[in-house]
């Protein structure tokens, strides 16, 4: 059994093409011996965003705080706020954006191989 506080997990900058103002915390992952899914927490600063991309694995998301949007492959914004869940199926083009004035913080669970 593993119990952790988010505040105790180091934040790492996400530095890749198409990313602006994001840090990542790997809360539970393959290094902890998880059998299937890893929990990552992303913080997007105001005006921050992930790349517009797709991949072969699903995302299971839960918004901890802030306001954002989950963009689809056609550029449509699907608003997300505190307490909301979002599912991104494999192969679906998507992008997360902070649309508010405070950090947009969400859990993103993915298969451990994709952490």
ABEGO torsion letter per residue (X at the ends): XBBBBAAABBBBBBBBBGBBGBBBBBABBAAAGBAABBBBBBBBBBGBBBBBBBBABBBBBBBABEBBBBBBAAGBBBBBBBGBBBBBBBGBBBBBBBABABBBBBBBBBBAAAX
